[in-house]
Structures are given as structure tokens and as C-alpha cells.
Amino acid sequence: MDWKKELKICMYMVIAFVIFFHLPAGNPRFDNAVSEALKLTRWYAREHVLLCLVPAFFIAGAIATFVSQNSVMKYLGPAAPKLMAYGVASISGTILAVCSCTVLPLFAGIYTMGAGLGPATAFLYSGPAINVLAIILTARVLGLEIGVARAVGAVVFSIFIGGLMYLIFRKEEIQKANAMMNMPQPETSRPLWQTVIYFLLMVAILVFVNWGKPDKPEGIWYFVYSYKWEITGVVSLLFGLVLWAWFTVTWWKIVIAIIVTVMSGFLFPHTPLIPFVAGVIALIAIGITEKGELLTWLEQTWSFAKQILPLLLGGVLAAGFLLGSPGHEGIIPSQWIAMAVGGNSFFANFFSSVVGAFMYFATLTEVPILQGLLGNGMGHGPALALLLAGPALSLPSMLVIRSVIGTQKTVVYVSLVIVMATITGILFGLLW
């Protein structure tokens, strides 16, 4: 018997026993924190996983399957022209406008395919941070100066953080570029424009199913929101036609998938998630029964899902326990946070950046949270610091980022976001 191994197991058992023995069950704050952790995780599973992560997993799987490493290296690789690489990364994030968790599968996809660390982290930050709708809402609710500062800060941050990540790990990035320099050109089975349309349709599905409700029931934004499921249905139909015409999927499989999805929509007209799930299941069934690149696409999608989803759910559970959900406290009293972010001191800005980095914010929820904190005495500098650190990071996203790029790079990335958010908050607080 390996007594060293057995002693280690015994130690873990003793630690677990001590934790459960002293578990403060029955304490109101502890019980409430557990309840908020479970509620937040339930909400995340119901509202976020299906509409945000599932489409993102399919896109990430498609990147790994249909996008060649040469293409990624050409535009986003370590040896790519810096202006083009960081420009493409920032613009891509702006177009997607996703939250800190939804961007993770896409980040993992481009990074594993050979994207440079700098452009990849620029994309990682820009996706959640440069959200046009969130910036507009920030300006309307919190004030024009904070809205403008958030927009400018997010754009500068995405490029600056990416550049610093490249410089810090420059030696490793150069080795990566040299290793892939002589990579042979792969044979392509279809024109580039077909692949582009294929990706654009998936991105459109991701964007429209997550289209948020505007403040006022008027204008083009509200029109799109009112018919987002109908628009998603049309885009999904076009996607099915693409699979049939360009990816040689048997036509009757597409027809059956359309019939099942449409029938579920008629049976449950007030629950659009059901036909959406039916469509996803139909797509999975098509992928399983096909061979070649479509089956590979499904396998890559599943690979990203099993790597990322457990870490995200565990992180959301921990974040809910510690900090609660919007309007509800976790184990840490909200009064402590409100007291710590008053004024424009270094500590207030730093604390606000750290809380923003670790707390999970669903898309657009950071605005009403800050509105309440500003009403309780939060300074404008710490408010901006939270806006720059919060949407781009969260405890769940940190766990996933670590699994993709490693502990050292994750620590550096998180530290850069916190430090830059702190400094920007201090400077903004001095001006306003």
C-alpha cells in the first residue's frame, strides 16, 4: 500500500469533515448566500446557457473545423501586421457585443487555431467591453461623460492590454510564430465567400436571439426586438439551406429539422426557447448522422462545451455565494462594498476594479447596479473602474481563461485589466 498516497486522501477527507462539521447552516446570512448562489446558477442555466453559450460553442467548433490555421495566422497570428491583427480583433469584438462568458468559446477557438496572444486577448476584452447598446444605456442612465469615458476606455483597453500581453510574453510568441512559419497551405473544398456566409449566419443567430429590450417601445431597436424570433427563424432557415447546398447534408434531414422546429413553435407559441432547443437538437442529430467535416464540427463543438461549461457553472455558483445577484446580497454585505467605493481614493478605485473583475454581470445589468451604488455615494471614478473591469471579466471567465492559456498568462491578463481600470478610474475621478 502506498501510504503517502493514502495519507493524502485521508487529509482531504479530514479537511472536508472539518468544513462540514463547522458549516454555519441555519445562519441567516449563510443560508441566504447559498440560496442566492443557487438562484443565480439557475438563472444562468435558463437564460444564458441556451441562448448565448450554445450558439457560441457551435461557432467555436466551426472555427476549429472550417478555418485554417494559415488564415488565423495571417490575420491574427504573432507574425501578422500589428495594425491589422489588433484592428480585426477589436472590430470582431465590437460586432459580436457578447458578455464575458459568451466570448470564451470564441476566444478559445481562435487561440487554439494559432492566433497570437496579443490579438486573442484584445478580442477577449473587446467582445464584452465594447458593447454598443451597453455604452448607449450607460450614457443615458449614468450620464454622458461616463458613457463616453466607457467607450473610449474600452477601445483603448482592448488594444493596450493585447499589446502588453504580447510584449510580456514576446519570446514565447516569437517561438510560436517561427514554429508555424512553414505551415503548408491546406486544400479548400469551397470558396471563401461560402465559408464567410456560413459564419455570418451563425453570428446572426447569436446576435438576434440575445437582442435586448430597449428602454422605449419605439424605433428600429424595438422593432428588431419585437420580431427577433421571427428573424432568427428566417436566418436559421437560410442556415439549413447552406448546409444542404454547400455541405452536402441530405435534403430530407433538413426538411425534418425544419418541420420539427416549426411544429414546436406552433405548439408553444409563447415559449420560444422550446423551438430554439428543438432546432439545436435537430442540428446535433444531423451532425451525428453525417460524416466528414460536419461530424468533426460537432466533435469540436462538444470539446469546447465540456471544457468550458462546467467551469462557468462552478464559477457562477461561487460568485453568487460571495457577492449575490443584482439586488440581493451574498455572504459579503453590500453595505461593505458601498462604503468602500465612495470618493476617488486609490483604494476605492482598486476595490471597485477587483469587485467588478470577480463579480458576474449579465449583459447590461451593470448599469442599474451602478445607478444604485452612485445613489449610495459611489464616486464617478470607481464607477468607471467597475464599468471597465466588470463586463470584461468575472470569476467564471477567469477559470475558463486559465484552462485555455494557463495560470501565468491569466494572472497577468486579470492584473492588467484591474490595474488599468484603477488608473483610469482615478484619472476620471480627478476630472469629474
N, C-alpha and C positions, 0 to 999 in steps of 0.2 A: 504494500500500500504506500502511495506517495503521500506521506504525512504533511509535506509542505503544501501540496495542493488541497488536502483535506482541511488543514488549518485555515487556509484562505477562505474556503467555503464556510467553515464554522464562524469565522469572523464576520462574514456578510450576514449570516443568519442571526448572530448576536446583535449586530447593528440594526437589522430590520426589526428584531424583537424589541429592542430599547425604544425605537421610534414609535412603534405601535403601542407599546406599554404606556408611553407618556403622551400619546396623541390627545390633544385637547378637545376631543369630541364632546359636544354639549356646550362649549363656549360659544356665545352668540356670534362673535366676530369670525371665529374659525369656521363655524357651520355656514355662515353667510358667504365666506370666501370660497368654500367648497361648492356651494350652490351656484355662485357666480361663475366659477370655473366650468362647471358642467353646462350651465346655460349658454355661456359664450361658445363652448365647443359644439353644443347642439346647434346654435345659430350658424356657426361657421360651416358645419356639415350640411345644413339645409340650404343656406343661401349662397355660400361661396364655393364649395367644392364642385357642385354640379355645373354652375354657370360660368365660373372663372377657371378653375383648375382643369376640369376635363377637356375643354377646348384647347387650353394651353398645353396639356400633355400631348394631344394629337399633333399640335403644331411642332412641339419639340421633337416628337418622334419622326415627323416629316422632315425636319431639318437634318436629323441624323441619317435619314434614308435617301432623300432625294437631292440634298445639297452636297456637292462635292467638297472635299477638304480644300482643293485648289481654289474654289470660288470663295470660301470663307477666308482663306489665307490671302487672297488677292485684295479683298476689301477690308478685312478686319484683322488680319494676321500681324504678328510682331514686325514683319518687314514691310508692311503696307505703308503707303504715304500717310503721315500722321494726320494731315488735314482731312483727307478722305476718310480714314478709319474712324476718327473721333466724330466727324460730321455725320457719317452714316449711323454710328451708334446712337448719337444724340437724337437725330431725326427719327430713327426707328422707335426709340422710347417715347417720343412725343406723339407719334401717330397711334401707338398702341394705348397709351394712357391707362395702364393697369396698376393694380395695387402691388405692395411689396411681396406678396406671396405668389400672385399670378405670374409675375415676371420671372420667377425662379426656374420653372421648366425651360423657358425660352433661353435664359442665361446659360443654364446647364447644357442646352443643345448646341449653342454657338461656341461655347468654350471647349467642350469635348471634341468639336469638329475642327479645332485649331485656331480659333480667334485669339488674338493677343490679350494678355491680362488687362492692359490699359483700356482698349476699346470695349472689352467684355464688361468691365466694372463701370465704365461710362454708361453703357446700355443698362446695366443693373440698376444704377442710380436714376437715370433719366426716365425709365418706364413709369415708376410710381410717382416721382417727384414732379416731372413736367407734365402735369395733368391739366389741360386747358380749362376744363369745366371746374376743377377744384380751384384753380387760380382765380377764375372769374367769381366764383362763390366767395372766396376769401376777400376779394376786393369789395364786394357788395355788402358783406356781413361785418367784416372786421376793419374795413377802411381801405381806401385806395392805396395809401402808402405801404401797408403791409402786403397787399396783393401784388403791387409792382415789385417790391423787395423780394417776395417769394419767387416770382417769375424770373427775375434777373439772377437771384442767388442760385436757383435750381439749375439754370443753364450753365452758369459759371462752374458750379459744383461738379456737374457731370463730367465736364472736360478736365477740370483741375484735378479731381480725385483720380480719374483714369490716368492722367499724365503722371501723377505722383506714384501711383501703383506701378506703372511701367518703370519709372526711374529707380524706385526702391528695389524692384526685382529685375533690373535691367539685364544682369548677367544671365539669369535663367531664361529670360525672354529671347536673348540673342542665341543661346544654345537651342531653344525651341525652333527659332526661325531657320537656323542652319540645318537642323535635322530634317526639316520639311522642304528645304530649298529644291531638292532634286526629285520631288514627288511627281510620278508620272501622271499625265493628263488622262482622266477616266473617259471611257466611252459614254456618250449620252444617247439615250433611247428616244428622246423627244426634244423639240425646240425649246429654247429658254423661255419664250413667251408663254408656252403652255404651263410650265412649272410655276411661273410668276402668277398666272391667273389662279392656279390651284392653291397657292399660298394666300393670295389676296382673298379668296372666298372663305378660307378658314379664319383668317383675321377678321373679316367682316362679320362672321358668325359670333366670334368672341366679343366684338365691339357692340353689336346690336343687342345681344341677349343681356348685356350688362349696362345698357343705356339707362342712366339715372333719370328720375323725375325732376324736371325743372321747378323752380320756385313758383313761377306764374304759368297758368294754363293757356299759354299763347305762344305764337312764334314757331319757327322751324324745329327748335329743340323739342318742344312739347308735341309737335306733330309726329316726329320720329318716335318719341316715347310712346305715344298712343298706339302706333302701329308697328312697334318693334318686333312683335312676334310674327306678324304677317310678313314683314320684311325679312326676318330670319328664315321663315318658311320658303320664301322665294329664293333666297341665297342658298339654302340647303338643297332645293330642287336643282339649281344650277350646278351645285357641287356634285350631286348624283349623276347629272349628265356628263360632267367632266370625268368622273370615274368610269363611266361606260364608254365614252368616246376615246379617251386618251390613255386609260389604264386597263383597258380590255376586261372590265368586270362584266360578267354575264348580264344581259339586259333584264332577265326575269328577276334576278336578285334585287336590282334597283327598283323595279316595279313593286315587288313585295314590300320592300322597305318603305317606299312612298305610301302604299296603301295602309300599312300598319301605323305609320306616323299620323297620316291624315285621319284615320278612323279613331285613334286615341284622342285627337284634337276635337273631333265631333262629340265623342263620348264624355270628355271632360273639358268643356269649353272655358271654364273658369279656373282651371288649374293647368296653365301652360307648361309647367315643369314635366307633367306626365308625357305629352307628346315629345318634348325635348329628350327625356330619358329614353323613350321608345326609339327615337331616331338614333341615339348613341348606341343602344343595344343592337339595332339593325346594322349599324356601321361595323360594330365589332363582329357580328355574325358574318358579314360579308368578308371582312379581313381574315377571319379564321378559315373560311372555306375557300379562299384563294391561295395561290402560290406565288412565289417570286417576291417582288418588291412590296406589294401590298401586305403580305404576311410579315415581311420584315418591318414595315411601317408599324404594324400593330405590336410586334415584339418590342420595338424601340419605345413605343408609347408606354407599354406596360413596364418596361425597365425604368423609365423616368418616374412613373407613378409609384411603384413600390419603393423607390429610393427616397422620394420627396414627401409623399403624403403622410406616412407615419410620423416623421419628424415635425411636419407642420401641425398635425393634430396634437401631438405631445406638447409642442411649444405654445399653442393656443391655450391648452389646458393650464399650463404653468403661468402664462401671462394673465389669464382670468383669475387664477387663485391669488396672485400677488397684487395686481392692480385693478381687478374687477373689469366691468364693462362700462360703456358710456352711461353716466347717471347712477351707477351702482358701485359701491366700494368692494375692494378685495381685502386681503389681510392687511395691506398698508392703508391707513386712513387718508382719505382725500384731503383733509384739512392740513396734513403734513405737507403734501405736495403744494397746495395753495399758498401756504406760509413760506415755502422755500423758494418760490418763483416770483416773489414781489421785488420791485425795484429793478436795478440794472447792474447788480454786482456780478463779479466773476462767478461766484458760487451759484447765483440764481440762473445765469445763462448755462453754466455747465450742468447743473442739476436738471434743468429743463431739457437739454440735449440728451442726457442719459435716459431720463424717463421716456422721452419721445422715441429714442432708439430701441428700447426694450418693450414698450407697450405696443400692443397690436391695434392698429387703426384700420377699420374697414374704409373703403373709398368714401371720401367726403365727410366722414364722421369727425375728423379732427377739427373742422370749422366750428360746429356747435359746442364741442368740448372747450375750445379756446375762448369762445364767446362767454361761456360761463366762468372760466378762470380769469379772464380780463375783468369781468364784473366783480370778481372777488379780490381784485388788487394785483393781478399779474401784470408785470411790466411788458412794454412793447418789444423790448429786446429778447427776453426769454420766450415770448410768444413766437417770434420769428425763428428762434433757435429750434423750438419744438416743431414748427412747420417744415423746417429744412431737414431735420433728423427723423421725425416721426413717420411720414409716409414712405420713406425710402428704406427703413429698417424696422425690424421687430424681432422679438426673441425667436419666434418660429422661423423667420427667414434666416437668422444667424445660424441656426442648426443646419439648415439645408446648405447654405453657402459654404460652411465648414466641410460638409461632405463632398463638395464639388472641388474646391480649391485648396483645402487643407486649413489647419488651425492657424498657422503663422500668417498667411495671407488674409484670413478672415479677421484676425485681431487687428491687423494693420488697416484694413478697409473700414472696420467699425470705428477704430480710433480716429481715422482721418475725417469721417463724417461727423463724429462728436466734436472734435477739435475745431473744425471749420465752422460748424453750426454755432459753437460757443463764441468764437471770434466775431462772426458775422452778427450774432445777436448783440454783442457788446457794442460794436460799431453802430448798429442801427439804433440801439437804445440811446447812444450819445447824440444822435441826430434828431431823434423824435422823442 
